[in-house]
């Protein structure tokens, strides 16, 4: 996360909270100095038991929202400094507006800063990898793929 020229008045560490596919994940905390570097991989898995057609999965993901929050560890519960929201379909399968980085395709998006965050909006750089696989589900005696 970059935010040129911004110095945080509070010195408590920061982390990113991620909500996607109905699940929460968070990064380890890093010092409160921009640029913030999170070298982590968060994994989210979800089974869609009643989805057979990939088109139905796309429609379902369009109505779900992925949320990323930049949070500073200010007691008692932490302070949200900035957020990024996007429908889960576009979050997992973005348009080809990508930049090439050292580790493959990366995205750069501006986060929406909270009213208490002074300065410019933080820029978040990240990448997603999505894997969709079929599975056999046992329903009594019958099997559906």
Kinemage of the C-alpha trace (Angstrom):
@kinemage 1
@onewidth
@group {chain A} dominant
@subgroup {mainchain}
@vectorlist {calphas} color= white
{ca unk a 1} P 0.000 0.000 0.000
{ca unk a 2} L 1.445 3.328 -1.002
{ca unk a 3} L 0.378 6.779 0.126
{ca unk a 4} L 3.099 9.309 -0.801
{ca unk a 5} L 3.629 12.183 1.612
{ca unk a 6} L 1.358 10.768 4.323
{ca unk a 7} L 2.669 10.318 7.851
{ca unk a 8} L 0.388 8.598 10.331
{ca unk a 9} L 0.064 10.445 13.652
{ca unk a 10} L -0.706 7.195 15.491
{ca unk a 11} L 2.242 4.781 15.476
{ca unk a 12} L 0.361 1.538 16.152
{ca unk a 13} L 0.787 -1.200 13.532
{ca unk a 14} L -1.608 -1.817 10.629
{ca unk a 15} L -3.090 -4.854 8.913
{ca unk a 16} L -5.489 -5.645 6.091
{ca unk a 17} L -8.790 -7.350 6.840
{ca unk a 18} L -10.329 -9.212 3.883
{ca unk a 19} L -13.936 -10.392 3.563
{ca unk a 20} L -14.632 -12.516 0.493
{ca unk a 21} L -16.958 -15.459 -0.234
{ca unk a 22} L -18.526 -15.062 3.201
{ca unk a 23} L -15.183 -15.572 4.977
{ca unk a 24} L -12.781 -13.299 6.856
{ca unk a 25} L -9.009 -13.315 6.661
{ca unk a 26} L -6.365 -10.876 7.801
{ca unk a 27} L -2.708 -10.203 7.263
{ca unk a 28} L 0.007 -9.925 9.865
{ca unk a 29} L 0.565 -6.432 11.250
{ca unk a 30} L 3.243 -4.127 9.848
{ca unk a 31} L 4.784 -0.878 11.168
{ca unk a 32} L 2.831 2.333 10.526
{ca unk a 33} L 5.153 3.726 7.842
{ca unk a 34} L 4.239 3.991 4.156
{ca unk a 35} L 4.756 2.111 1.935
{ca unk a 36} L 3.138 -0.790 3.784
{ca unk a 37} L 4.370 -4.151 2.522
{ca unk a 38} L 2.355 -7.310 3.185
{ca unk a 39} L 4.117 -10.377 1.778
{ca unk a 40} L 1.301 -12.798 2.483
{ca unk a 41} L -0.996 -15.143 0.681
{ca unk a 42} L -4.558 -15.435 1.976
{ca unk a 43} L -6.531 -18.474 0.838
{ca unk a 44} L -10.319 -18.624 0.710
{ca unk a 45} L -12.225 -21.752 -0.320
{ca unk a 46} L -15.929 -22.075 -0.961
{ca unk a 47} L -18.118 -24.910 -2.199
{ca unk a 48} L -21.240 -24.085 -4.172
{ca unk a 49} L -23.232 -27.298 -3.820
{ca unk a 50} L -26.146 -26.431 -6.100
{ca unk a 51} L -24.233 -24.741 -8.935
{ca unk a 52} L -23.709 -26.781 -12.099
{ca unk a 53} L -23.473 -24.093 -14.806
{ca unk a 54} L -20.456 -21.711 -14.619
{ca unk a 55} L -22.781 -18.903 -15.775
{ca unk a 56} L -24.841 -19.384 -12.622
{ca unk a 57} L -21.672 -19.068 -10.538
{ca unk a 58} L -20.808 -15.795 -12.301
{ca unk a 59} L -24.265 -14.395 -11.526
{ca unk a 60} L -23.967 -15.441 -7.893
{ca unk a 61} L -20.543 -13.769 -7.548
{ca unk a 62} L -21.884 -10.530 -9.090
{ca unk a 63} L -24.302 -10.184 -6.154
{ca unk a 64} L -21.608 -10.812 -3.526
{ca unk a 65} L -19.210 -8.110 -2.292
{ca unk a 66} L -15.493 -8.423 -1.549
{ca unk a 67} L -14.250 -5.939 1.072
{ca unk a 68} L -10.680 -5.035 2.021
{ca unk a 69} L -10.020 -2.770 5.003
{ca unk a 70} L -6.813 -1.089 6.124
{ca unk a 71} L -6.985 -1.162 9.913
{ca unk a 72} L -4.702 0.406 12.506
{ca unk a 73} L -4.433 -1.346 15.875
{ca unk a 74} L -5.745 1.549 17.955
{ca unk a 75} L -7.490 0.236 21.104
{ca unk a 76} L -10.070 -0.916 21.867
{ca unk a 77} L -11.084 -2.481 18.517
{ca unk a 78} L -8.902 -0.900 15.843
{ca unk a 79} L -9.526 2.005 13.487
{ca unk a 80} L -10.476 1.572 9.819
{ca unk a 81} L -8.336 3.988 7.797
{ca unk a 82} L -9.427 3.000 4.275
{ca unk a 83} L -11.604 0.453 2.459
{ca unk a 84} L -11.944 -1.081 -0.973
{ca unk a 85} L -15.179 -2.753 -2.119
{ca unk a 86} L -15.974 -4.527 -5.361
{ca unk a 87} L -18.395 -7.232 -6.441
{ca unk a 88} L -16.736 -10.607 -5.962
{ca unk a 89} L -16.870 -11.521 -9.654
{ca unk a 90} L -14.825 -8.479 -10.681
{ca unk a 91} L -12.545 -8.878 -7.658
{ca unk a 92} L -11.667 -12.481 -8.537
{ca unk a 93} L -11.821 -12.134 -12.334
{ca unk a 94} L -10.832 -8.550 -13.216
{ca unk a 95} L -10.873 -6.972 -16.653
{ca unk a 96} L -7.473 -6.958 -18.339
{ca unk a 97} L -6.524 -3.555 -16.810
{ca unk a 98} L -3.467 -5.100 -15.203
{ca unk a 99} L 0.173 -4.200 -14.800
{ca unk a 100} L 2.955 -6.719 -15.097
{ca unk a 101} L 4.965 -7.183 -11.917
{ca unk a 102} L 7.724 -9.464 -10.804
{ca unk a 103} L 5.290 -12.138 -9.632
{ca unk a 104} L 2.864 -12.068 -12.540
{ca unk a 105} L -0.235 -9.914 -12.957
{ca unk a 106} L -0.933 -7.340 -10.288
{ca unk a 107} L -3.767 -4.863 -9.849
{ca unk a 108} L -3.600 -1.332 -8.531
{ca unk a 109} L -6.708 0.287 -7.050
{ca unk a 110} L -7.394 3.345 -4.939
{ca unk a 111} L -8.918 2.691 -1.555
{ca unk a 112} L -11.652 4.936 -0.161
{ca unk a 113} L -10.231 6.733 2.844
{ca unk a 114} L -12.235 7.107 6.037
{ca unk a 115} L -13.138 10.627 7.246
{ca unk a 116} L -10.491 10.384 9.989
{ca unk a 117} L -7.692 9.564 7.515
{ca unk a 118} L -5.921 12.693 6.310
{ca unk a 119} L -4.042 12.864 3.057
{ca unk a 120} L -4.544 11.221 -0.297
{ca unk a 121} L -6.311 7.900 -0.802
{ca unk a 122} L -3.989 4.912 -0.348
{ca unk a 123} L -3.157 2.880 -3.457
{ca unk a 124} L -3.409 -0.881 -2.970
{ca unk a 125} L -1.445 -3.270 -5.184
{ca unk a 126} L -2.429 -6.936 -5.071
{ca unk a 127} L -3.099 -9.992 -7.184
{ca unk a 128} L -5.698 -12.743 -7.083
{ca unk a 129} L -5.582 -16.299 -8.355
{ca unk a 130} L -8.850 -18.201 -8.693
{ca unk a 131} L -9.282 -21.916 -9.215
{ca unk a 132} L -12.641 -23.469 -10.035
{ca unk a 133} L -12.935 -27.220 -9.907
{ca unk a 134} L -15.714 -29.769 -10.266
{ca unk a 135} L -16.361 -32.229 -7.504
{ca unk a 136} L -18.497 -35.298 -7.026
{ca unk a 137} L -21.162 -34.866 -4.406
{ca unk a 138} L -22.770 -37.894 -2.908
{ca unk a 139} L -26.534 -37.561 -2.559
{ca unk a 140} L -27.720 -40.881 -1.224
{ca unk a 141} L -27.058 -43.367 -4.039
{ca unk a 142} L -26.724 -40.898 -6.898
{ca unk a 143} L -23.617 -38.925 -7.804
{ca unk a 144} L -23.674 -35.525 -9.469
{ca unk a 145} L -20.668 -33.930 -11.102
